[in-house]
Amino acid sequence: MALLEITRTAYHVGSAADRAVHAAYGAFGRFAAWNDARRTRRVLGALSAHELNDIGLTGADIDTIARRGRV
């Protein structure tokens, strides 16, 4: 049985382009998370108390779910 281990150095200093791409990915990720939370709040907020109860939620759960994705 053979074992192949491939590692990268932990002290890699990226170029300015690498840092810019990393920053853009981070900004896109934050925007996507914000947009997902916004859409979740909008959809759940449109449901009646009875509909929320049918899926085991209350109106107070909406912000928690939007922030974390679950209760």
PyMOL CGO cylinders between C-alpha atoms (Angstrom):
from pymol import cmd
from pymol.cgo import CYLINDER

trace = [
    CYLINDER, 0.00, 0.00, 0.00, 1.42, 3.36, -0.99, 0.3, 1, 1, 1, 1, 1, 1,
    CYLINDER, 1.42, 3.36, -0.99, 0.78, 6.70, 0.61, 0.3, 1, 1, 1, 1, 1, 1,
    CYLINDER, 0.78, 6.70, 0.61, 1.23, 9.93, -1.30, 0.3, 1, 1, 1, 1, 1, 1,
    CYLINDER, 1.23, 9.93, -1.30, 1.15, 13.15, 0.66, 0.3, 1, 1, 1, 1, 1, 1,
    CYLINDER, 1.15, 13.15, 0.66, 0.99, 16.47, -1.13, 0.3, 1, 1, 1, 1, 1, 1,
    CYLINDER, 0.99, 16.47, -1.13, 1.21, 19.63, 0.92, 0.3, 1, 1, 1, 1, 1, 1,
    CYLINDER, 1.21, 19.63, 0.92, 1.56, 23.31, 0.28, 0.3, 1, 1, 1, 1, 1, 1,
    CYLINDER, 1.56, 23.31, 0.28, 3.71, 25.62, 2.28, 0.3, 1, 1, 1, 1, 1, 1,
    CYLINDER, 3.71, 25.62, 2.28, 1.76, 27.49, 4.93, 0.3, 1, 1, 1, 1, 1, 1,
    CYLINDER, 1.76, 27.49, 4.93, 3.78, 30.65, 4.38, 0.3, 1, 1, 1, 1, 1, 1,
    CYLINDER, 3.78, 30.65, 4.38, 2.87, 31.33, 0.76, 0.3, 1, 1, 1, 1, 1, 1,
    CYLINDER, 2.87, 31.33, 0.76, 2.87, 35.06, 0.08, 0.3, 1, 1, 1, 1, 1, 1,
    CYLINDER, 2.87, 35.06, 0.08, 0.59, 35.71, -2.86, 0.3, 1, 1, 1, 1, 1, 1,
    CYLINDER, 0.59, 35.71, -2.86, 1.01, 38.34, -5.48, 0.3, 1, 1, 1, 1, 1, 1,
    CYLINDER, 1.01, 38.34, -5.48, -1.17, 41.42, -5.64, 0.3, 1, 1, 1, 1, 1, 1,
    CYLINDER, -1.17, 41.42, -5.64, -3.30, 39.66, -8.27, 0.3, 1, 1, 1, 1, 1, 1,
    CYLINDER, -3.30, 39.66, -8.27, -3.77, 36.65, -5.96, 0.3, 1, 1, 1, 1, 1, 1,
    CYLINDER, -3.77, 36.65, -5.96, -4.85, 38.92, -3.12, 0.3, 1, 1, 1, 1, 1, 1,
    CYLINDER, -4.85, 38.92, -3.12, -7.25, 40.81, -5.42, 0.3, 1, 1, 1, 1, 1, 1,
    CYLINDER, -7.25, 40.81, -5.42, -8.85, 37.57, -6.62, 0.3, 1, 1, 1, 1, 1, 1,
    CYLINDER, -8.85, 37.57, -6.62, -9.12, 36.32, -3.03, 0.3, 1, 1, 1, 1, 1, 1,
    CYLINDER, -9.12, 36.32, -3.03, -10.77, 39.61, -1.98, 0.3, 1, 1, 1, 1, 1, 1,
    CYLINDER, -10.77, 39.61, -1.98, -13.20, 39.40, -4.90, 0.3, 1, 1, 1, 1, 1, 1,
    CYLINDER, -13.20, 39.40, -4.90, -14.16, 35.83, -3.96, 0.3, 1, 1, 1, 1, 1, 1,
    CYLINDER, -14.16, 35.83, -3.96, -14.67, 36.94, -0.36, 0.3, 1, 1, 1, 1, 1, 1,
    CYLINDER, -14.67, 36.94, -0.36, -16.84, 39.87, -1.42, 0.3, 1, 1, 1, 1, 1, 1,
    CYLINDER, -16.84, 39.87, -1.42, -18.87, 37.62, -3.70, 0.3, 1, 1, 1, 1, 1, 1,
    CYLINDER, -18.87, 37.62, -3.70, -19.33, 35.10, -0.89, 0.3, 1, 1, 1, 1, 1, 1,
    CYLINDER, -19.33, 35.10, -0.89, -20.53, 37.80, 1.53, 0.3, 1, 1, 1, 1, 1, 1,
    CYLINDER, -20.53, 37.80, 1.53, -22.92, 39.16, -1.10, 0.3, 1, 1, 1, 1, 1, 1,
    CYLINDER, -22.92, 39.16, -1.10, -24.29, 35.67, -1.82, 0.3, 1, 1, 1, 1, 1, 1,
    CYLINDER, -24.29, 35.67, -1.82, -24.83, 35.02, 1.92, 0.3, 1, 1, 1, 1, 1, 1,
    CYLINDER, -24.83, 35.02, 1.92, -26.57, 38.37, 2.34, 0.3, 1, 1, 1, 1, 1, 1,
    CYLINDER, -26.57, 38.37, 2.34, -28.78, 37.71, -0.69, 0.3, 1, 1, 1, 1, 1, 1,
    CYLINDER, -28.78, 37.71, -0.69, -29.70, 34.21, 0.53, 0.3, 1, 1, 1, 1, 1, 1,
    CYLINDER, -29.70, 34.21, 0.53, -30.71, 35.62, 3.93, 0.3, 1, 1, 1, 1, 1, 1,
    CYLINDER, -30.71, 35.62, 3.93, -32.73, 38.40, 2.26, 0.3, 1, 1, 1, 1, 1, 1,
    CYLINDER, -32.73, 38.40, 2.26, -34.60, 35.94, 0.04, 0.3, 1, 1, 1, 1, 1, 1,
    CYLINDER, -34.60, 35.94, 0.04, -35.23, 33.58, 2.96, 0.3, 1, 1, 1, 1, 1, 1,
    CYLINDER, -35.23, 33.58, 2.96, -36.68, 36.42, 5.06, 0.3, 1, 1, 1, 1, 1, 1,
    CYLINDER, -36.68, 36.42, 5.06, -38.87, 37.52, 2.15, 0.3, 1, 1, 1, 1, 1, 1,
    CYLINDER, -38.87, 37.52, 2.15, -40.25, 34.05, 1.41, 0.3, 1, 1, 1, 1, 1, 1,
    CYLINDER, -40.25, 34.05, 1.41, -40.83, 33.07, 5.04, 0.3, 1, 1, 1, 1, 1, 1,
    CYLINDER, -40.83, 33.07, 5.04, -42.23, 36.51, 5.85, 0.3, 1, 1, 1, 1, 1, 1,
    CYLINDER, -42.23, 36.51, 5.85, -44.88, 36.04, 3.18, 0.3, 1, 1, 1, 1, 1, 1,
    CYLINDER, -44.88, 36.04, 3.18, -46.23, 32.90, 4.89, 0.3, 1, 1, 1, 1, 1, 1,
    CYLINDER, -46.23, 32.90, 4.89, -49.13, 33.10, 7.32, 0.3, 1, 1, 1, 1, 1, 1,
    CYLINDER, -49.13, 33.10, 7.32, -48.79, 32.01, 10.96, 0.3, 1, 1, 1, 1, 1, 1,
    CYLINDER, -48.79, 32.01, 10.96, -50.74, 28.85, 10.10, 0.3, 1, 1, 1, 1, 1, 1,
    CYLINDER, -50.74, 28.85, 10.10, -48.40, 28.02, 7.20, 0.3, 1, 1, 1, 1, 1, 1,
    CYLINDER, -48.40, 28.02, 7.20, -45.34, 28.61, 9.37, 0.3, 1, 1, 1, 1, 1, 1,
    CYLINDER, -45.34, 28.61, 9.37, -46.85, 26.38, 12.05, 0.3, 1, 1, 1, 1, 1, 1,
    CYLINDER, -46.85, 26.38, 12.05, -47.37, 23.65, 9.44, 0.3, 1, 1, 1, 1, 1, 1,
    CYLINDER, -47.37, 23.65, 9.44, -43.61, 23.53, 8.83, 0.3, 1, 1, 1, 1, 1, 1,
    CYLINDER, -43.61, 23.53, 8.83, -42.79, 23.79, 12.54, 0.3, 1, 1, 1, 1, 1, 1,
    CYLINDER, -42.79, 23.79, 12.54, -41.80, 27.45, 12.68, 0.3, 1, 1, 1, 1, 1, 1,
    CYLINDER, -41.80, 27.45, 12.68, -42.99, 30.68, 14.22, 0.3, 1, 1, 1, 1, 1, 1,
    CYLINDER, -42.99, 30.68, 14.22, -42.52, 34.24, 13.04, 0.3, 1, 1, 1, 1, 1, 1,
    CYLINDER, -42.52, 34.24, 13.04, -39.77, 34.64, 15.64, 0.3, 1, 1, 1, 1, 1, 1,
    CYLINDER, -39.77, 34.64, 15.64, -37.74, 31.90, 13.93, 0.3, 1, 1, 1, 1, 1, 1,
    CYLINDER, -37.74, 31.90, 13.93, -37.44, 33.74, 10.63, 0.3, 1, 1, 1, 1, 1, 1,
    CYLINDER, -37.44, 33.74, 10.63, -34.41, 35.91, 11.50, 0.3, 1, 1, 1, 1, 1, 1,
    CYLINDER, -34.41, 35.91, 11.50, -32.60, 32.98, 13.12, 0.3, 1, 1, 1, 1, 1, 1,
    CYLINDER, -32.60, 32.98, 13.12, -33.14, 30.83, 10.06, 0.3, 1, 1, 1, 1, 1, 1,
    CYLINDER, -33.14, 30.83, 10.06, -32.09, 33.62, 7.70, 0.3, 1, 1, 1, 1, 1, 1,
    CYLINDER, -32.09, 33.62, 7.70, -28.85, 34.18, 9.64, 0.3, 1, 1, 1, 1, 1, 1,
    CYLINDER, -28.85, 34.18, 9.64, -27.84, 30.56, 10.21, 0.3, 1, 1, 1, 1, 1, 1,
    CYLINDER, -27.84, 30.56, 10.21, -29.86, 28.62, 7.68, 0.3, 1, 1, 1, 1, 1, 1,
    CYLINDER, -29.86, 28.62, 7.68, -31.59, 26.51, 10.32, 0.3, 1, 1, 1, 1, 1, 1,
    CYLINDER, -31.59, 26.51, 10.32, -33.26, 26.74, 13.75, 0.3, 1, 1, 1, 1, 1, 1,
]
cmd.load_cgo(trace, "trace")
